[in-house]
Amino acid sequence: MKISRNNRQASLAQTSDIFNDILLPLNKRPQHNAQNVVYFYRLIGFDNQTEFTNKLTFLHEKLANLGDLYLYFIDNIPLPFNKQLTDKINQALAALTTTEPAIICETLEQEKLLTSPQIKAPLEIVLGHFIKNKPTANASMVKNLVGKLLLWVEQYVPQLFKANAQWNPKILYYGDIKKHSVYFLILLSQLGCDVLYINTCSDTVYKSVDSNNQFSRIVEGNTKTILPNPPIKEIPKHAVPVDIDQLDKVVPTKGHSAVIKLKQTNDILRDLLLPLSKRSGYLGNPSPVLPVYFYRHIGIADTSNAAVDEYYNRLFQLDKALNNCANGYIRLTDHVAMPQNNEIINYKSKLQQSRATLLQGSEVDLLINKVVNAKILPTTNSEPLNNTIKTAFAETLELLVHQEPDSSQAKLENFSLKLVGWITKYFKSLYQSFEFKDNPKILYYGDIKQHEVYFLIYFSKIGCDVLYVNTNVEKDNVFKEIDPKEQHSKLIQQQNSTPLDKFPKVERTVRKATVAYNASQEIEQAIYNEDVGLFKPWQFEDYLTKPVTLKTTYDELKILWQEEARIRPEFKIVDNTVYIPNLFAKIKGTHEQLAQYWQDYKQLTGAKNTYTVTSVPFTNVPYSKRDLYSSAFLFNNEGLLDKKKLQQSEFYKFDYLKTSLQDFIIRKTIKLIEADVFKNQVDQEMKLKILMTILTMDDNILRLIETFDYTKQVPKLVIYDSTKEVFSDEDAIIIAFLNLVGLDIVIFTPTNYNNIELKLKEDLLDLHQLPSLQMDLAPPDFTTMPTEEGKISTFINHISKKVRRKFN
């Protein structure tokens, strides 16, 4: 037995956290350079029973891992029966009549009754203190104490000091104590042991021995009572002795572990198939370095039908290729199935029976340590993989704690058991070989929850390639919360977001473009773009439109009337919206020379793609009152038009139109319902009237919209109203709708009567007042009227220059 001692009395170390610091190795203690510095604390009573009990139970379990370096006693230190030693002690001390400690210890040393020379000085200190406490003690009383101490030393001390470890021996005594036992605790402390004496009721007996706290420090609680369930219980010894050198490791490992390095790529769908052994940075056994891929492939680059089909075909082909990989492959869709209840119960039972072999660490560290020691994680014939399986579990749980620092111990334990269940379920399918030449693959497709992200991270950390795929960009938010800096996975995010289709079961039919076709497309993209100003027919049919109604003079109106939209001032294309400069005017009265008036009328009605109305009201109402009120179900509870219901209803007649045009008409209808353009308030009945009027619009009106290529000639509506008849609500709806679409509209009113002003707000249009007026003036038959183009051509050219300078 080797006890590193000198003749000086042991010094007492001080701490504010004895439960933690008593577990520190000697070289990590604040006073580790000093000699004979030990902890000896008395814990008398407590403040919080639950906290006190839990701390003491954990401490007891941890100290038990020290094996022979730990002794604990409950209410008593058993006195061993050793007749031979007892006889020797009696014979050696029989002739002594003195109580002098030095003489007694010298005699014991000469008779070889001290198991180690280093015991002599501490024993002398203890005996001296006994005599000091009891000056009247006779030789018989001293011999009685010496006999007990030597029997205890013979029984317990040799095992404490036989290991040359980085921890000193630990002694824990719980419960009531006798005086001679107190002296033995002091002796153990003087020999270099850390001692913890716990009594939840009283310190009376100990204080009678060490009244001045010379040999120990005290921590006293406010509550002093007997605990019905003592926290210190018998602990069976480990079947296999604990490796003391591993007691400071959260994850005990021996030998090599695999080093996992996250690798980057520009084409994950291609490089995922590259064998591990052919990747740069790879090293094999005995110290594997594994470059793995973990990518989130989010969104989709192109939403055209052909591009979408090509995207899903690549996934189908990847899945097919991964199924033929040398190692295992699993594809998960939308969730990871929960482990069975009986499996969780089994793992929990093993975890409860497992003992932590970690002396110092947080509750999370202890949980990790217990999971590893419970042997519920997979094991293989590969030492590096076995070690990595354990360390990856620790890293994954630590990541969860970092993200959710307020998680309770129960929640962490439940997560651990779930993760163990997942690991056990999928490990055998993934790892069919342990040679590290090729690694397993996981493809996760669809929506994902937080714990499932940690599941993927774990398998990446043991060497699997992982690919998470979702075309819906928002579904990646859970990853962004857990891995915002892309430390555990890399992100490829495409510019478009669409709902995710089901995983392809068959390859889709895709039309492939020729080289010449691709070349022509590239040329078109270079030439026909928003910045250059050259546009091909129907290039922007999928865009939105926004009218920019121009305020003009009467002469400017006639000039701009003939111009294409792209030539007019204020035309632009921004953010998938075509801003269309359109004209909306009312011409009141006539010229004094009717010939000039009719010439202007002919000029405006004769423009390309113009529909002329010569009587009002001009809108036919083919629907009944019953139809009108029946259409109310097409609006939802918030009063908004339901597009899906509308397109499925009996009132919808636009199915034959291009899908983009159908969407355009519906969007503009919704916009008109919301727009503040009508003189009267838009109540529920007016909303229904707007909807039904547009759904039943005249084919001639609809054709104006159908033929509208937004960058070219603007379709036009010309209305001639020379009577007292006023516009109907339906007329006003059609006019407002066409203006919202971006069409040109002119209303001739030779009588100066109010008409459109009664229905629509006047700030929507220009009012041009001519000098004269005419009643009951019918438009002439232009087929018999001679033209006066020669007379006005010079004038128009002159005005045109002025107008262009103004707007450019």
Secondary structure, DSSP 8 states (H G I E B T S, - for coil): ------SS--EE---S-HHHHTTS-GGGSTTTTSSSEE-EEEEESBS-HHHHHHHHHHHHHHHHTTGGGEEEEES-------HHHHHHHHHHHTT-----HHHHHHHHHHTT-SSSGGGHHHHHHHHHHHHHH-TT--HHHHHHHHHHHHHHHHHHHHHHTSS--SS--EEEEES---HHHHHHHHHHHHTT-EEEEEESS--HHHHHH-TT-SS-EEEE-SB----SS-S-------SS---GGGTT-SS---S---EEEE---S-HHHHTTS-GGGSTT-B-TTS-EEEE-EEEEESBS--SHHHHHHHHHHHHHHHHHHTTSSS-EEEEES------HHHHHHHHHHHHH-----SS--HHHHHHHHHHHTT-S---S-HHHHHHHHHHHHHHHHHHHHH-TT--HHHHHHHHHHHHHHHHHHHHHH-S--SSSS--EEEEES---HHHHHHHHHHHHTT-EEEEEES-GGGGHHHHHH-TT-SS-EEEE-SB--------SS--------HHHHHHHHHHHHHSSTTT----TTTTTTSEEEEEE----HHHHHHHTTS-GGGSTT-EEETTEEEEEE-EEEEESB-SSHHHHHHHHHHHHTSTTEEEE-SSS-----S-HHHHHHGGGGB-TTS-B-HHHHHHSTT---TTS-HHHHHHHHHHHHHHHH---BSS---HHHHHHHHHHHHT--HHHHHHHHT--TTS---EEEEE--SS----HHHHHHHHHHHHHT-EEEEEETT---SGGGTB-GGGSEEEE-SB--SS-----TTSS---HHHHHHHHHHHHHHHHHHH-
